[in-house]
Amino acid sequence: MGNHGMEELIPLVNKLQDAFSYIGQACNLDLPQIAVVGGQSAGKSSVLENFVGRDFLPRGSGIVTRRPLVLQLISANAEWAEFLHCKGKKFTDFDEVRQEIEAETDRITGANKGISPVPINLRVYSPHVLNLTLIDLPGITKVPVGDQPVDIEQQIRDMIMQFITRESCLILAVTPANTDLANSDALKMSKEVDPQGLRTIGVITKLDLMDEGTDARDVLENKLLPLRRGYIGVVNRSQKDIDGKKDIKAALEAERKFFLSHPAYRHMAEKMGTPRLQKVLNQQLTNHIRDTLPAFRSKLQSQLLALDKEAEEYRGYRPDDPSRKTKQLLQMVQQFSVDFEKRIEGSGDQVDTVELSGGAKINRVFHERFPFELVKMECDEKEMRREISYAIKNIHGIRTGLFTPDMAFEAIVKKQVMKLKEPCVKCVDMVIQELINTVRQCSNKLECFPMLREETERIVTSHIRDREGRSKDQVLLLIDIQLSYINTNHEDFIGFANAQQRSSQANKSQSSAGNQASSPPASGLIVIRKGWLTINNISIMKGGAKEYWFVLTAESLSWFKDDEEKEKKYMLPLDNLKVRDVEKSFMSSKHIFCIFNTESRNVYKDNRTLELACDSQEDVDSWKSSLLRAGVYPEKVTTVESETTTTSDNFSMDPQLERKVETIRNLVDSYMAIVNKCIRDLIPKAIMHLMINNVKDFINAELLASLYSAGDQNALMDESQEQAQRRDEVLRTHQALKEALAIIGDISTSTITVPVPPPVDSSWVGGSTGGRRSPPASPTAPRRMSSGQRPAPRGAPPPPNRPGPLGPFNNSADSPQAPSRPNRAPPSIPSRRPPPSPTRQAP
């Protein structure tokens, strides 16, 4: 094979590929594409074939490459080729590859020199190539022939630009030695997309076809018309050699003999030829690989650190060891117990900042949800007064009573106390649900052992369900205890005398309410809650839904522009306000509730209701509970039947009956306040004792014994298949990561990065093909390399503002300041070739 330079890089890339294949990751080196740009018959295809080491591209005069050929080289054990348009068909004879390229070209473009931007995609698999992408582009032409369109030059230019504008594309600007370099379209297009010259390499072909007595030495030494990465001269096979089936090995040997024997090039023979071009690209690819290594290394190191602790636990692990299973069972149960207690009681370490834990949710049930459910059970004022009046009348019967019957009070109180059973039982259900959720969350750490996890969840959940019945019985017993004896001697109970006095003062307080409204009580200063809420029913014309900072006190609900509370937007008094739920809209992710006035007045500006939105239902319940503390009760949902009854029985009572109803109403309010206070205190305590503490004690003391009695503990500790795979994968990945880091370290120390050459004055590139261009680097330099005259002032050193030809790809690094010779004496004559200045030595 002819690509020995590339073969030096293959082991390096293979090592990287192996390093990443160990851990099942792709080695995304993203090696640069190599595009060959130049005029027709400049030798582009020959340069490209040298990378593959095979003769497979069409040849001939005029425009031969009429479609872009995207050639993907893939390293493999065998050698074959395949086309994207012939999937599944392998070509082992590269003469057939050439014929297929010609046939596919003619299929799209026709046989009369037409062109097409549709690329031909060819993959070549070989053990002698790197994973590279090479692009053979049509030669730049100016005059259309055959079926070519009038704008052939612009079409080819656009086609070339499509590839070389990519930053990952190396440009080989190919120019024949027997043409004017200053008018090279390849260099001009390269300068447009690569003004710094970082990815452009000049390639001079057909050095053996120059006129006798002429040479391209000044160009190849990068003195005349310099490029940042300099020029490399190559000698390709002639058409006669190709027709004579001269292989690439023989062609490379002939090329070397040419440079060694030519008097103008023998001093730079080691810096010329196809092997040198391969070496230059080799170094460029090596630089690219080294640039990607730091990112790879940091990625692998972070993965290694993440696996260190887990790999240490798995090292020396024996899954069938009975003593290990027993020890691990004890550890798992103990860890489950600790996790459960931390989630219920709270903990300072490993605090969850994403969601509420089980204990925090149970606290919310006790102090927000449960009080709210109690208030929801209270009936409204009209229904209460109607029931009291019925009770009084039914107790008196046919007689007209002179006194307020205490039996009416007792009947109404018992009915109200009975309503408390439902919210109390619901409170138990909510706590049970949170306990079961907490058990499932704690058992996630047991997922390595599915039988142990399943059995643990079953045992603990069964115990919770067992305690559920006892807890509900105890809660209902507390309600029955309240029903068994109505204690009218309670120190907080107002009594009949105070109730009658309060009812007589009710009318007086109503008449003076207007005067007292101007001076709110001090309790209005008590802040119950603060937080962000969204006012949902602001019209789009006024800006749509907006978020404000709300402050709830015992007397009002105010909102501000932000939490600094400097710019108050509105203050809403809480008098005659109630809360109702609002259905969540289809398009909204918010949860909504609204505040309205019981007297059908506007609540906020022109709105009858104030719709407030929260991010979650928990926030809605929490705000409702806070409003409840401020005296804003939820709306009582009444059925149509009860509304009809209320309307039909809305008769006027006589003053005596009205006084009795008001008295009993005050007594019921006073006594139910005592009962509610007692229930709010006792129910959470009962649930805590009978349910939560009992479950904690059971897990600490009896769970392990229950697991042992449930079956074979060895079977409980059988790890899941996923866990076994996980353990093997962790150990394998951990070892592979260490090996990959070692391989990357070897590559970092064994490869050498060559610095980028300094910039040169390449302003001469870009002149038009009509001959108008910037002055060449040498004031008297000829425009054609084939000119037989040499410039007279060759001994003059380069101007101070033009750096000497330095850098890894400078072919005159050994003679940066060589003086001119009036005659072309061989460079080996000492008197004509003074040693280079040490200050201008290339790095």
N, C-alpha and C positions, 0 to 999 in steps of 0.2 A: 504493500500500500504506500501511497505517496504522502500521507499526512502524518509524518512522524512528530511534527511539532504539536499537533492536536493530541496525539497518543500520550504525550507526557502529562496532559491534564486529565486524562480519563481515570487513572487510579485515584486521583484526588477527589474527583466528583463521585466516583463509586463509593469511596469511604463515607462521604457525606450522605449519599443515598442510603447506605447500609445503616448509618447511625440513626436515621429517621425511620427507616422501615422497621427497626426493632420495636419502636413504640407506636407503630401504626399511624404515623403522621407523614404527610407529604413534604418533601424537601423542596420548598418553593424558592429555588435559587433565581428563577426568572432570568436565565442567561440572555444576553442581548441578541437581537437579530442582526444578521449581517447582510446588507443590501449592496449590490454591485451596480454602480451607476456609471454610465459613459455613453459615448456616441456609438453609431453603428460600426460593427466590425472592429471594435477597440480591443477585443479579447476578453470580454466580461465572462462569457460562458466558460472559457478555458480556465480563468482564475477560479471560478466557482467549482469546476470539476476537480481542481487540485485539493479542495477540502475533503471531498468524498473519496478521492483516490480511484475513481471509476470514470470511464468514458461513456457518457450516457445522454449528453445534450445534443440537440440538432446543430449542425454546422452548415456554413455556406456563405455566399456573398450577399450583400445587401441586408435587408432586415429579416433576420431569421427568428429571433425571439419576438413573437407578436402578441403574446399574452403573458402576464406576470406568472412566474413559476415560484410558488411558495414551497420550498424544499425543507421538510422536517427530517432531521437526522436523529435517529433514536438508537441508543446503545442496546445491543442484543447479542445473544450467543451465536446466531446464524446471520447470514446476509441475504436479504431479499428486499424487494420494493413493492409498494402498492399505491394505487391512486384512490383518491376520495370518490371519484366517479365510477370506479370499478371495485367496490367494496367486496372483500373476500377473495379477490384474485391476487395471487402472489406472483411477482415477476422475479425470477432468478437470473435470467439472461438480460443484461443491461442494454443489449442491442434492441431487444423488444421494448424496453423502457423508452428508448429514443423514438422508436416507431410509434408508440402510443402517444407520446407528447406531440409528435407531428400530426397524427390523426386527430387528436383532440383539439389541437389548434385550428386545423382546417375545418373541423365540424362547426366551430363557432364563428370563425373569421372568414372562412372561404379559402380558396387556394390561390387568391390573387393579391397577396400582400396586405390584406386587411388586418386591422388590429382590434383588440377588445380588452377592456379593463377587468373582465371576469378572470380570476386567477385559476391556474391549474394547481391542485394540491397533491404533492407527491411525498410519500414517506419512504425513507430508506433506512432499513434496519441493518446494523452491522456492528461487529465487535470492535471496529477500528474508528468509531466516530463518537463525538459527544452529543448530548441532547441539545442541539442547536437548531435554529431556523435560519436558512439561507434564502435570499430572494434574488432571482434572476429577472431583471427588468428589461423591457424593450429598449433598444438603443435610441438615443436622441437623434431625431431627423428633422429636416426643415422643408424638404420638397416632397410632396405626396406622389406616390407611384401606384399603379394598379388601381385597386378598389379603395385606396386610402382616402379619407376625407380631406377637404381643403385645410382644415385646422388641425392637421396631424401633429404639428409641433406642440400645440397647446394641450391636446389630448394626452400625448405621451408625458408631457410635463406634469399634468394633473395626476396621472397614474403614478409617476415616480414620487411626487410629493405626498401622496396618500401613505406611503411606507416610510419615507425618510424623515417625516416630521415627528415620528415617535421618539421619545427621549431614550428608549432602550434599543435604538437601532444604530449599529455602527455602519458608517458609510465608507465604502471603498470607491474613491473617485478615480476611475480608470481613464487614462489618457494615453493614446499612442505616442511614441517618441518622435514620429515623423510628422506631427502636427504642431500647431501653435498653442503652447500651453496657456498663454495669457488669455486666449479666447476659449478655454475649456468650459463647455456648458456643465460638465459634471462638477467642477470646482465651484462654478458660479452658483449652481443650485444647492450645493453643500453649504456654501457660505450663508445662504438665505436662512436655512433651518438650523445651522450650527455656527453662529457668528464667532464664538470663542474658539472654534476649532478643536473642541475636546473629543469629538467622536468621528473626525474625518481623517482618513489616511490616504495620501496620494499614492496611486499605483501607476507606474510608467511601464507600458508594454511595448513590444515590437522594437526593442533596442537593437536587435540584430538586423533590422530592416532599414536603419538610418543610412543616409547617403555616405559614401566613402569619404573619409576625412572629417566627418562630424561626429559629435558625441553629446551626451546629456549629462556630463559630469557635474556642471555647475548646478543643474536642477537637482540631481540626486544628492549632492552635498548640501542642499537646502540653502544655497547662497543666492541663487537666482529664483525669483518668484517663490519665496519661502512659505511653508505651512507649519503650523504649530507642531504637528506630529511628523513632519517631514515626508519624504517620498521613499518608496521601495521599488526598485526595478525588477521586472520579471521577463523571462523569455519563454513564451508559450510555443506549443507545437504549431508548425505551419500546416496549411491545408494538405500539402503533399505528405507530411508526417501522419496526419490523421487518416488520409486515404490509404497510406501504407500500413495502417494499424500499429503505429509506433506507440508502445504503452507508456504510461505516465512515469514509471520508474526510469526508463531510458531517457525520457524527455527531461526529467529532473537532473540526470547525470550530464546530459548535453548542456543544460542551462548552467550548471556549475562550471563546466569546462570553458564556456563562453566568458564568464566573468573573470575567471582566473587568467585567461589568455589575453583578454583585451587590455591594451596599455592604459586606457583611460579609467578602467573600473577595477583593475586587479588589486589596488590598495584598499578597496572597499568591498571585495568579493564576499567577505563574511557577512556583510550587511545588505546584501542583495539576494534576489532569488525567491522562489516560492517557499522554501523552508524558512527563510527570514520573515516573510509575510505571515506564515503560520505561527512563528514564534511571537511576533508582535501581537497578533490576535490572541494567542495563548496567554500572554501577559495581561492583556486587557481583560480577558475573561477571569483570570486569576485575581486581578484587582477587584473585579465585581464580586467574586465569591468572598474575598476577605472583607469587603464592605458589608456584606450581609451577615457575617459571622457574629458580630456583637449582639445583634437583635436575636439571633438564634440562641446564643449562649445565655443571655438573660432570660429568655423564655424557658429554656431547659432548666436553669437553676431555680427559677420560681416553682416549676413543677416538682423538682426534686425536693425542695424544702417542704412543699405541701404534703409530700408522701413520706417524709422521714419518720414521723412519729408512728404512723400507721404501719409502715414496713417494719419498724422495730418491734411492734406488738406481734406481728405475724411471723417474725423470724423464729425458728425453732418450734413452731406451732404443730402439735400433734392432735388431730381432730378425734382420734379414737381412744385417747388416754382417759380411763375412768376417773382418775384423780383430778384430771384437768376439768372434766365435765362437772364433777361435784363442786369444785372450787368456783367454776364459772357460774354455776347455778346460784350459789350463795351470793356472788358478786352482783349478778343481774337482779335478783330479788331485792337486795339491799339498795342498789341504785334506783330501782323502781320506787321503793319506799321513800327514799330521799327526794326524788324528783316530784312525787305526788305531794309531799309535805311542803316543798318549796313553792309549788304552784298554788297551793291553798293558803299557806300562811304568809307567802311573800318571801323574797330573798334579795339581798343586796348584790349578789354576784350573778352574772349572766342574766341581766335584766332584759326582758323582751320589750323592745321599743316599737314593735310593729302592731301588736294587738294586745288586748287585755287577757291576762291569765285567768285561770279558774277562780281563784280567790277574789280577784278584783271584780269579776262578773257576778259572783255570788253577793258581794257587798252591794253592787248596784241593784240586785234583785231585792235585797233586804231594805234598802233605804231609798230607792226611787220607784222601782216597779211595784213592789208590794203596797206602799202607801197610796200610789196612784190607783191601783186596783181597788183598794178600800173605798176611796172617794167615789169611784165610778159606780159603786153599788148604792150610794145615797140617792134617795128620790128627790124630786124637785119640790119646791115650796107648795105649789097648788095641790099636788097629789097628797102631800103630807097633811095639809089642812083638811082636805076632803076626808081622808081616812080617820082623822081625829074626830071630826064632826059626826061621822057615821058611828064611830065607837061610842061616843057620848050618848047619842040618841038610842042606840041599841041597848046600852046598859040601863038607861032610864025606862025604856020600853014605852008603855002607854002613859006613864006618869011624866010629869014635868019636873025635873030635878032642880033642887035649890042650890046644891053644892057641886063642885067639880069632882067627878068620880075618879079615884086613884086607880081603879081597875082599867080605865081607858088608857091611862099613862102606861100601866104595866103591859097591856096588850100591844100597844104601839112599839114599846121598847123591845119586847121579845121578837116582834116581827122584824125590826131593824137588826137585832143581834143575829137572827137566823140568816140574814143576807150576808153576814160576814164569813160564812162557811166556804162559799165558793172562792173568794180571793185567797183565803188561807190555804185551801187545798191546791190552788193554782200556784201559790208560792212554793209549796213542797215540790210540785212537778217541775218548776223552773230550776230549782236547786238540784234536783236529781239529774236533769238533763245536763247541767253544767258539770256535775261530778262524773257522769259517764264520758263526756267529752274530754275531761281532764285525764281520765284513765286511758283513753285511746291515745291521747297525745304523749303520755308518759310511756306507753308501750311501744312507741315508735323505735325506741332504742333496742327493743327486743326483736326487731325484724330479721336479724341474722338467724334467729331460731324460731321458725314459724309455729311449731307446735307449742313451744313455751309461751310465745306471745298469745296465741289463741287460748290456751288454757288459763293464762293469767287474766286475760280480759273476761273470760267466762266466769271464773271464780269470783272476781271482784264485782263484776256487774250483777251476778246472782245475789251477792251479799247486799248490794245497794238496793236491789228490788225487794229483798226480804225486809230491809229496814224501812222501805217506802211504806209498806202497810202499817208498821208500828208508828211511824212518824205521823201519818195521816190520822190514825186512830187517836194519837195524843193531841193533835191539833184540834180535831173535832171535839175531843173531851174538854179542851180548854173553852171552846165555845159553849158546850153544854153546861159547864160550870158557871159561865156567865148567865146562862138562861135559868139556872136552878134557883138563884136568889138575886132579886133586884134590891141592892143595898142603897136605900134612900138616905141612910145616915152617913154616907161617905163624906169626908171632909171637903171634897171639891164639889159636892152636889149643892145646887142653889136652894132647894126646898121650895115648898108651895108658896110661902110668904114672899120670898124674893122673886119667884116667877111671876106672881100677880103684880108685884110692884114694878117689875121690868116691863110687863105688858102695858101697864098704865102710863109708863114713861115713854112708850114707843112713839105715841102720837106727838108728844111734846118735842122729842128729839127730831122727828121728821120736819116739824115746823121751823126749827132752828138750824136745819142742816145747811141751808143756803149761806147763813152767816159764818158757820164753822168751816165751810169749804175753802174759804180764802186763806186760812191758816192751817196747813197740814200738820198732822202730829209728828212728833219726833221720830216715830217708827218709820216714817217715809225715808229717813236717811239710811236705813239699814239696807245694805246691798245684798241681795240674795244670790245673784248670778251675773256673770259677765261672759261675753263670747261673741263670735262672729255668726251672723245669720244673713240669709239672702232674702230680700223682699221680692217675692215672686210675681206679684200682680201689678207692677209698674208697667204702664203701656209702652210699647216700642217707640211711640212718638216722643216719650219723655226719657228715653234712654234704655228701656227694658229692665230686666231683673238686675239688681245691684246688691253688693255685699256691704253690710254695715256692722259696726261694733255696737252691740246691744248691752244695756245695763238695766237689770231688773231689780227694783226695790219693792218694799211692801206697799207702796202707793202708786207707782208708775212704771212704765216701760219706756225707756229712752233709747235713741240710737244716735250714733256719732259717725263722722266720716272715717275715723280710724281709732286705734286703741289708745291714742294719746288723750282722747276725750276733750279736745279743745273746741272742735266745731260741732255743736249739737244740731242735728237735723230735725228732730221732732221729739216731743214728750207726750206719751199717751197715758192718761189716768186709767186706773184699773177698775173704776166703778162700773158695775153692770156688764162686765166682760166675761165671756166664756170661750172655751176652746173646743174645736171640733177637728176631726181628721179630714184630710183631703186626699182623694185618690191620686196615686202617682201617674203622671202623664206618660204617654208612650215614648215620647222623644226625650224625656228628662231622666237624668240619673239621680236627681235629688229626691229626698223624702219630705213631704209638705204637710204642714198643719196650719190652721188659720184661727184668728181671734176675731170675734164678732160681738156686737152689742145686743143684749137681750131685749132692748127697747127699740130695735130696728133703726137705730141711728147710724150715720156714717162713722166709721172708726178712724179712718185716715184720709183726710181731704175728701175726695169724691167717692171713696171706696167704702162699701158696706162692710167688707171684711179686709183683714190684713193677713195675706198669705206669706208664711215664713218657711224657708226651705233649709234643710240640713243635709249633710253628706250621708248619714246613715240613720236607720230606724232607732238605734240606741241613742243617738243625739236627740232625736225627736222625743223619745220617752223621757230623757233626762230634762229637757226644757219643759215638758208638760208637768213633770214632778215639781220643778222649781216654780212654775206658775201656780201650781196647786198650793204651795207654801205661801204664795203671795195672795191667795184667796181667789184665783181665777180657776173656776171649776170646769170640768169637761161637760159638754152638752149631754143632756139626758135624752136618749133615743126612745121615743114613744111610738107605740103602734097606732094604727088608724082606729082600732077598736077602743083603745083607752082615750084617744082624743075625742072620739064621739061621745063617750061616757062623760068625760070632763065637761064637754060643751053643754050636754043636755042637763047635767046636774049643777050647772053654774048658777045656783040660786043665791039669793041674798039671805044671810043669817041675821037673826035678831041680835041685838047688842049683848044680851046676857050670854048666848051661846058663843058669840064671837070672842067674848072675854075668856070663857072656859077653853076654847080652842087655842087661843093665844097662850094661856097659862100652861096647858099641857105641851104645847109646841116648845116653849122655853124649857120645860122640864126634860123633854126628850132630847133636845139639843145638849143640855148640860150633862145628862147621864150618858148619852152616846159618845160625848167627848171623852168621858172617863173610860168607857169601854174601849174606844178606839186607841186611846193612849196605852191602855193595858195590853191590848192585842198586838199593837205595833212593837211593844217591848218583849212580850212573851213568845210570840210565834218564832222570830229569828232565834231566840235562845233555845227553844224546844228543838228546832231543826238542827241547830248547831250541836246540841248534846246528843240527840237521838240518831242523827244521820252523819254529819260531817266528822265529828270526833270519833264516833264509833267506827266509821270506815277507815280512818287513819290508824286507829288501834288494831283493827283487824289486819290491815296490810303489814303493820310492824310485827305483830305477834303470831298471826295464824296463817298468813298466805303461804309461807314456806312449807308448813305442815300440810296444808291442803294440796299443794303441788306434789308433795311426796306421796300422799294418799291417793292422788288422782291416777297414778300409773307409773310406768317405768321412767325414772328420771333420766336414764341414758337416752331413751327415745325423745324425751323433752329437749335434750340438748343436741339433737341432730341438726346440724346447720343446713341452711337452705342451699340449693344448687347455685343460686345467684351469689351467696356469700362465699362458697368455695371458689367460684370463678373470680369473684372480686379479690379474694386473698391471693390467688395465683397471679392475677393480673397486676396487683399492686407490687408484689415481689418482682415479677418479671419487668414491669415498667421501671421500678426503682433501679434495678441493676442495669437496664438498658440506658436509662438516663445518665448514669455514671459513665458507662462506656461511651455514649455519644459525646459527653463533655470531654472525655479524654481524647477522642478522635478529633474533635474540633480544636482542642489544644495542640495536638500534633500538627494539624493543618496550619494553625496560626504560626507555629514556630518553623515549619518546613517550607512555607511559601514566602516569597519576598514581594513586597509592594513597591513598585517603581513609581516615584512621584510624577505628577503631570508636568510636561515640559512648560517652560515659561512662554508667554504669548510672543508672537512675532508680528511684524507689520505685514498683514495680509490684505491691505487695502487695494492691492492690485487686482484682487479677485472681484468680479462684478462688472467688469467692462462689457459693453455690448459686443455682439458678434460682428458688428460692422467695423471694428477696429478701434473705436473710441473707448479708451480705458484709462485707468489711473497709471501713472508712470511706474515702470518696473522697479524692482528693488535696486538694481544697478543702473545708474543714469544712462549708460551707453549700451545696455544689454540688448541683444537682438531679439526680435519678436518670434523667431522660429528657431527651434533647437537644431534644425537641419542646416542652418546657415553655416557656410564655411569659414566665416570670419569670426574671430574671437574679440571680445571687447578690449580696447587698448588699456584702460586704467585698471587692470586686474589686480595690481599690487596694492591698490588703495584699500585700507581696512574699512569695515562697515561703519556707517554713521553711528554717532554715540546714542541716538534715540532708537536704534534698531538692535535688539538683543541678538547675540550670537546664537547659532543653531545648537541649543542645548536640549537635553531630554532623552528619554529612553528610546525614542524612535528616530533620533537624529543620526543619520548615516555618516555624518562627518564629524562625529564626536572626537575622533583622534586627530583631526586637523581643523580646528575651528577658525584658525586665522592664517590659513595657507596662502602665501602670496601667489600672484599670477605668474605664469611662465609665458614668455613671448612665443616660444615654440612648444609643441606638445611633447615635452620630454617625459619619459616614464616617471611615475612618482617615486620610484625606488632610488633616484639619484639624490644623495644627501644634500648636495649644494643647492638643489632646487626645492628641497622639501625641509625647511627648518623645523625643529621640534615645536610643538604647540606651546603657547603661553600657559603657565600653570594657573594664572588667574582666570583663564577662560575655559578651564577643564570642565567637561561635562560631569554632572553628579553621578 
